Amino acid sequence: MNDDINKLLKGCVIHDCCILGDDYFSIMAEDIVNVSGDNIGEVQFCVHRFNNNPKKGWGWFLWHKNSWYLPKLINIDYKEALIVDDNGTVFYMGLGENKKLENTICISTLPGVSGIKMIDGKVYGVSVARSVAVRNKASDWEKISSETMWNNELSALSNGFADIDGFSKDDLYAVGGNADVWRYDGKDWIPLDVVSDMLPRTVCCAEDGFVYIGGVWGDVLRGRGDEWEYYIPKNANKDYGGASRGFTRSVSYQGRVYLSGESIGTYYIDHNSDNITPQPYDFNGEIEPFSARFMSVGYGKMMFANQYRIALYDGEKWIDLYGHKQQMELKELMANQILLQESRELLDGTIDLLNSIKKK
């Protein structure tokens, strides 16, 4: 089945993106607009082959409404993906007819995972109550965190992990909650006392040997072992904002760590840089910059997306796949609305001036 991406994603919000191979990438999207209301909530897994026209030649797999809740994509083998959501639904998306629903995952007090990552050839998932599990095979998740890792007197949600990464299966880092930064050495989980008031939401173990952690205030923590350094913006207001304005995703690619979130914009830090202040990323001047709520790296390529935008870096240049036109139209509409408001204010001021002159 082939279709144009603009038709395929019309009326949809994007939930995640994923590089599946050197010539394949995929996205998860949910239908939110339908006149009849019959198909609201339908979710589709869309896949595309690179040697086709980037905006055409898409195939898809469709689920009926209410089938997924915040699905996440992870590449587990060449051209194959695993889909896991916050309700614990797991689906193996293999080649051809090799597709199947796996057992529901529940590694904590609640089902589902808040973050997944491929580390050392296996999928790791994290959840509330500082819970971590590894997928050994289909429908077989092994919990590697202990019940003693979270305080029963506190909310399991506030003590939950949001993301995980690692250099190997014996050197993992999980972050989340309120200043929760833990390291796994292959046997035990050790809490790292690094920054007391950080709200970490994303972690990236980069090729330069450092662990990069992003937080909801646009703050960044970098280090390893006992040595860490911390950056927080001077204008950070901890009484305002939250995850929508901070870093919630990060990836390492071609000598840089990229960090982004829902609306903060996209930033980067060079590997081994003396300065960990995130720098605004202009997408090499090739496309209009945007916040990348979803990020994927693999097979020499990098893919960024948010709810209404998708862009692909093929190793040489950025390709705007979807949403650029819609984003430009929205910016133009907002600019026109501002201009209209300013015109109204100017007209009101002129009328007030004329009325005051008449009274004199």
Helices and strands as residue ranges (DSSP letters): H 5-8, E 12-21, E 24-31, E 43-49, E 58-63, E 72-77, E 80-84, E 90-93, E 99-102, E 115-119, E 122-127, E 131-137, E 140-143, G 147-149, E 161-168, E 171-176, E 180-184, E 189-191, E 200-205, E 211-215, E 220-224, E 227-231, G 243-245, E 249-253, E 256-260, E 267-270, E 279-280, G 283-285, E 294-298, E 301-306, E 309-313, E 318-322, H 324-359
